[in-house]
Amino acid sequence: MPDLVWNRKVWDGDYDWSAAGEEWSAVWGGSHAQWYGSILPRVSRFLPARHILEIAPGYGRWTRFLLRSCEQYTGVDLSLECIEYCRSRFGAVWPTSRFIKNDGSSLAEVEAASVDFVFSFDSLVHVEIDVLSAYLRQVVQKLTPQGVAFLHHSNWVGSGSVGPNVHHRAESVSAALAREVIETSGGRVLVQEEVNWGGSACQDCLTLLSRQDAYPDRAPVFRRNPDFMREAELIRLNQSPYSTG
């Protein structure tokens, strides 16, 4: 189970960051193709945003796209290595950005009701329900009245996965458990899309959430998408050639 000790050890010393995380976008043909072909179509309704908060940016694979879509950017990560790299990579070019090292579950340095868009992709899949719950409770409090969060997290429990956990997914998390925490914290789910990752089981989930009183006319959408990897393959074949190099 990928607890905080595991996460600190892996991302703050053990992991080889020489490819800056691009290796995880290879199935899509690169991060550029993945962002514009898979991620942005899911969140374009909410971008650009005045203030963006990114949880666990790593080496900034998605940060470079988010910075172009906001006036103020905040990145929070438990890895000092990642924070220092992002500061050196983006700090001088984007003076309205700030990168904060946290303890792996706290957003204390982010002002309440100040964030228009919270983003995390390919990171929170490695945190168990205790850490995810801590983040979710805080995220709801950090959102502006019409702000939203788009979070990629584990759905190991909900998928019924029992095989080898080769992608180090949190084994105590499900879409339903995340939704329960969101609702008891004063938030509401706008979309939950359970997706497959590297196999047939929908062991991951993409959750779009807001404050409870936001978007009252928007009915929540819950769907299971076992074709997420097929989508990635099509993006790699048909879209990535335009962004290669």
HUVEN-V772970 format. One line per field, one symbol per residue. phi: phi as a letter, one per 20 degrees, with the letter a starting at -180 (. if undefined). psi: psi as a letter, one per 40 degrees, with the letter a starting at -180 (. if undefined). Layout:
phi = ???
psi = ???
This chain:
phi = .eefffffffedqffeefelnfffdgfenoffffffeceggecfgdcfcfcdddemfmengdgfefgfdbecccdcbfefgffffffffdgfecfeebccedeobddfeefflddebdcbcmcffddffffgffffffggfeffgdfccdcecfcgffemfcffefdlffeddbfffffffgffdndbeebcdecebmaefeecbdddcbfgeelfeeffdcbdcedfffgffffffddfgfdfm
psi = hgadddddddefddihedefeddeeddeeidddddddddddeeddeiiidhhhhhgebefdedddddefidhhhhhiehddddddddddddddgeeiihhhaeeeifdehiifehdhhhhhfdeeehidddddddddddddeiideiihhhhiifdddeeheahgdefiheeiidddddddddeeeiihdhhhhiiheadhgeihhhhiaideifdehhihhihgeedddddddddddddddeh.
